[in-house]
Amino acid sequence: MMWCFLSSSLLILYAHHVSSFINNFPSIYNKYHNSKLILQSTSSTDDATTTTTESSNKRIVLIRHGCTYMNEYLSIPGSRWGDPQFTDVFTDPKDIAKYRDSPLSDRGIRQAERLSSRLQKEDSKIIEEIQLIAVSPLTRALQTMEISLYPNLWPGRIPIIALPQASERVYLISDFGTSTKQLKKQYPRVDFDTEIPSEKSDSWWVSDYSSNTATNYKEWRPSNDGQSYAEPGEIESVFNERMMSLYDWLSERKETTICLICHWGVLEWLTGYDFDNCEMRVIDFADMKRTGFMISDEEFAEIFKDGERSVIQDTQ
């Protein structure tokens, strides 16, 4: 009898709880659903924070090319920047091969080999962290990449992109490039198609910004003492536009560690630092600025009045 009474009580209590759950289910569901939305919202916020953090943590591994024949030419008294009767006009085919799109000299090759050894040993960790390599399509930068960086990479693991925005300001004939058709044969590991339009393959080093027109070109290089030049130089406003385009390109990349192999003028604009041949520095992208660190032409002339530092040091 007692058992029957307890069973009936339990059934009544169970029915009461079931009824209560059914009546309150919308409220319970809404609480669960809202908490799920809060969790999703928090997750989205975390994702955005992660993206911002990655951007602020972006690093650029900056490498200047090795010494070139033109660097050495510019270190000879009488052939230095601003010297009376200075010229970069050459007629001998051997001179043209040395100074137009000037390649690394023997000194420059040795510098690149020393950098390669350094990257293999004490700086090997930075190689493991590089996710993308951007290289100026000028021959000296490509050679420096091939000699110093590429031997330390896993083949095919890191994309290598030729980036015309990273080429040197056009000071002299040494800053005029080579057609991508020829470069592809010499450097088959480099992607010359992604950033260089096919219609610019034979003239990618010539800026196509609207301000770079022959009608408003005014000689900005030393020219009052018999100096002569093979080609017009790149005026400051055009170079600044190109450097801002380079900054934007680096900013928009998703990679957090990018290696950029380029030139003194480019590196000085990006960082405000004076780079030696084959010098490497790792810079936080946040320390760069879109307006750059452009120096005046007079300051440039003062820095290079005696020639290339690595050449001068070797001859002392």
Beta strands, then each sheet from edge to edge (+ up, - down):
strand 1: 59-64
strand 2: 132-135
strand 3: 160-162
strand 4: 257-262
strand 5: 280-284
sheet 1: 3+ 2+ 4+ 1+ 5-
end
